[in-house]
Amino acid sequence: MTYRKRLSYLFASVAVGILAFLPFLSTGCKSKDKDTEKGPALKIAYSDWPGWLVWEIAKEKDFFKEAGVNVSLEWFEYGPSMDAFSAGKVDAVLMVCGDALSAGKASTAIVLTDYSNGNDMIIGKKGVESIKDLAGKTVGLEPDLVEHLLLTYALEKNGVKEEDVKIEKIKTDDAPQTLKSGKVDAVGAWYPLSQQALRDVAGSKKLFTSAELLA
């Protein structure tokens, strides 16, 4: 597998769960006529990345119940959803493949749900026109998660050393406000937060997106 293909896979989103998730699903899908309320519900954490919002449709339309599976979808912000999974508060979580390496818990990918084809972005404030302009500047993002990986690849591709860029730890949910505050020169965020940053911060622009990993 080439470096570019490996990066593309790391930016794919998956449903990740403990190994017990597999037999639960396979058994549940074969027992549509059984009472799905028996036994504890399988708790699945999800958040507002666009590729996962279809799970909200499944919740509202009772698709899990129709399949004979007792599921409770639990809404979190992205970082806290991973924390809940690591702490054993939920049985499964929707996360990016690369971020699963930081989950701190033995797990397996259950289903590949989508690819980030431009959803994840590095966004610069007014006056920051390219990734090369980030040398000597500060980027706000969540360390060791998907936006950090995106920035690392973007810097390498544009000949900028990682040590020449300061990483400011922020929550992705705070990216639009942080960029608007002027405390950082750029942020890493995914949609819809990336779009909010572009809308709310005058003169801001996309410097690099996950679509460039798939090009």
C-alpha positions as CSV (number, residue, x, y, z in Angstrom):
1,M,0.0,0.0,0.0
2,T,1.4,3.4,-1.0
3,Y,1.9,6.2,1.5
4,R,-1.0,8.2,-0.1
5,K,-3.3,5.2,0.1
6,R,-2.4,4.6,3.7
7,L,-3.2,8.2,4.5
8,S,-6.5,7.9,2.7
9,Y,-7.5,4.9,4.8
10,L,-6.6,6.7,8.0
11,F,-9.0,9.4,6.9
12,A,-11.8,6.9,6.4
13,S,-14.5,6.9,9.1
14,V,-15.5,3.7,10.8
15,A,-17.7,2.2,13.4
16,V,-15.3,0.8,16.0
17,G,-16.3,-1.4,18.8
18,I,-15.1,-4.1,21.3
19,L,-15.0,-7.6,19.8
20,A,-18.3,-8.5,21.5
21,F,-20.0,-6.1,19.1
22,L,-19.6,-8.6,16.2
23,P,-21.5,-11.6,17.5
24,F,-24.1,-9.2,19.0
25,L,-24.9,-7.8,15.5
26,S,-24.8,-11.1,13.7
27,T,-27.2,-12.6,16.2
28,G,-29.4,-9.6,16.3
29,C,-29.8,-9.4,12.5
30,K,-31.1,-12.9,12.3
31,S,-33.7,-12.5,15.0
32,K,-36.1,-9.8,13.7
33,D,-39.1,-11.5,15.4
34,K,-37.5,-11.6,18.9
35,D,-38.2,-9.0,21.5
36,T,-35.4,-6.5,21.0
37,E,-36.0,-4.9,24.4
38,K,-34.6,-8.0,26.2
39,G,-31.2,-7.5,27.6
40,P,-29.1,-4.3,27.8
41,A,-29.0,-2.0,24.8
42,L,-25.8,-1.8,22.7
43,K,-24.5,1.7,23.3
44,I,-23.0,3.4,20.2
45,A,-21.4,6.8,20.5
46,Y,-21.6,9.2,17.5
47,S,-21.0,12.9,16.8
48,D,-21.6,15.6,14.2
49,W,-19.3,14.6,11.3
50,P,-21.5,14.5,8.2
51,G,-20.7,10.8,7.3
52,W,-22.2,9.7,10.6
53,L,-25.4,11.8,10.6
54,V,-27.2,9.0,8.6
55,W,-27.2,7.1,11.9
56,E,-29.6,9.7,13.2
57,I,-31.9,8.7,10.4
58,A,-31.6,5.0,11.5
59,K,-32.4,6.1,15.0
60,E,-35.5,8.1,14.0
61,K,-36.8,5.4,11.6
62,D,-36.2,2.5,14.1
63,F,-34.0,0.7,11.6
64,F,-32.2,-1.1,14.4
65,K,-35.4,-2.3,15.9
66,E,-36.6,-3.6,12.6
67,A,-33.3,-5.5,12.3
68,G,-33.8,-7.1,15.7
69,V,-31.0,-5.2,17.4
70,N,-31.4,-3.3,20.7
71,V,-29.3,-0.2,20.1
72,S,-29.0,3.1,22.0
73,L,-27.3,5.8,20.0
74,E,-25.4,8.2,22.4
75,W,-24.6,11.8,21.1
76,F,-21.3,13.3,22.1
77,E,-18.8,15.8,20.8
78,Y,-16.1,14.0,18.9
79,G,-13.3,13.9,21.5
80,P,-15.6,13.0,24.4
81,S,-17.1,10.2,22.3
82,M,-13.6,8.6,22.1
83,D,-13.1,9.1,25.9
84,A,-16.4,7.4,26.6
85,F,-15.4,4.4,24.5
86,S,-12.0,4.2,26.2
87,A,-13.6,4.4,29.6
88,G,-16.0,1.6,28.8
89,K,-19.1,3.8,29.0
90,V,-20.2,2.8,25.5
91,D,-19.8,-0.4,23.5
92,A,-18.8,1.2,20.2
93,V,-18.0,4.5,18.7
94,L,-17.8,6.2,15.3
95,M,-14.4,7.6,14.7
96,V,-11.7,8.2,12.0
97,C,-9.5,5.1,11.3
98,G,-6.3,7.0,12.3
99,D,-7.9,8.2,15.5
100,A,-8.7,4.6,16.5
101,L,-5.0,4.2,17.1
102,S,-5.3,6.8,19.9
103,A,-8.4,5.2,21.5
104,G,-6.4,3.4,24.2
105,K,-8.5,0.3,24.0
106,A,-8.4,-3.0,22.0
107,S,-11.0,-2.7,19.3
108,T,-11.9,-3.8,15.8
109,A,-13.4,-1.9,12.8
110,I,-16.9,-3.1,12.3
111,V,-17.9,-1.2,9.2
112,L,-16.3,1.5,6.9
113,T,-18.9,4.3,6.7
114,D,-17.4,7.0,4.5
115,Y,-14.2,8.8,3.4
116,S,-13.3,12.4,4.2
117,N,-13.1,13.9,0.7
118,G,-12.5,17.5,1.7
119,N,-14.4,17.6,5.0
120,D,-11.2,18.0,7.0
121,M,-9.4,21.3,6.5
122,I,-6.5,23.5,7.6
123,I,-7.9,27.0,7.6
124,G,-5.7,30.2,7.7
125,K,-6.7,33.6,8.9
126,K,-6.6,36.6,6.7
127,G,-3.1,37.1,5.4
128,V,-2.1,33.5,5.6
129,E,-2.3,32.4,2.0
130,S,-0.7,29.0,1.9
131,I,0.7,26.1,4.0
132,K,4.2,27.6,3.5
133,D,3.0,30.8,5.3
134,L,2.6,28.7,8.5
135,A,6.3,28.6,9.1
136,G,6.9,30.4,12.4
137,K,3.2,30.6,13.1
138,T,0.6,28.9,15.4
139,V,-2.0,26.3,14.4
140,G,-4.9,25.4,16.7
141,L,-6.0,21.8,16.7
142,E,-6.5,18.6,18.7
143,P,-3.0,16.9,18.9
144,D,-2.7,13.4,17.7
145,L,-6.1,13.3,16.0
146,V,-7.0,13.5,12.4
147,E,-6.4,17.2,11.8
148,H,-2.9,16.9,13.3
149,L,-2.2,14.1,10.7
150,L,-3.6,16.3,7.9
151,L,-1.4,19.2,9.0
152,T,1.7,17.0,9.2
153,Y,1.1,15.7,5.7
154,A,0.5,19.2,4.3
155,L,3.7,20.6,5.9
156,E,5.7,17.8,4.5
157,K,4.2,18.2,1.0
158,N,5.0,21.9,1.1
159,G,8.6,21.6,2.4
160,V,7.8,23.1,5.9
161,K,9.4,21.4,9.0
162,E,7.0,20.4,11.7
163,E,9.2,22.0,14.4
164,D,8.8,25.4,12.6
165,V,5.1,25.4,13.4
166,K,3.7,25.7,16.9
167,I,0.7,23.6,17.8
168,E,-1.9,25.2,20.1
169,K,-4.1,22.6,21.8
170,I,-7.8,23.4,21.3
171,K,-11.0,21.5,21.0
172,T,-12.2,21.2,17.4
173,D,-15.6,22.5,18.5
174,D,-13.8,25.7,19.5
175,A,-11.9,26.1,16.2
176,P,-14.1,28.8,14.7
177,Q,-14.0,31.0,17.9
178,T,-10.3,30.4,18.3
179,L,-9.4,31.5,14.8
180,K,-11.7,34.5,15.1
181,S,-10.0,35.5,18.4
182,G,-6.7,36.0,16.6
183,K,-4.9,33.8,19.1
184,V,-3.8,31.4,16.3
185,D,-2.9,31.9,12.7
186,A,-4.7,28.8,11.5
187,V,-6.9,25.9,12.7
188,G,-7.7,22.4,11.8
189,A,-11.3,21.4,11.7
190,W,-13.9,19.2,10.0
191,Y,-17.3,20.1,8.5
192,P,-19.6,21.7,9.8
193,L,-17.0,23.5,12.1
194,S,-14.7,24.2,9.2
195,Q,-17.5,25.9,7.2
196,Q,-18.4,27.9,10.3
197,A,-14.8,29.2,10.6
198,L,-14.7,30.2,6.9
199,R,-18.1,32.0,7.3
200,D,-17.4,33.7,10.6
201,V,-13.7,34.8,10.1
202,A,-13.4,37.5,7.5
203,G,-10.6,36.8,5.0
204,S,-10.0,33.2,6.1
205,K,-9.3,30.6,3.5
206,K,-8.7,26.9,3.0
207,L,-5.0,26.1,3.0
208,F,-5.3,22.3,2.6
209,T,-8.1,19.7,2.7
210,S,-8.4,16.0,2.9
211,A,-9.5,15.9,-0.7
212,E,-5.8,16.5,-1.6
213,L,-5.0,13.1,0.0
214,L,-7.2,11.4,-2.5
215,A,-6.1,13.3,-5.6
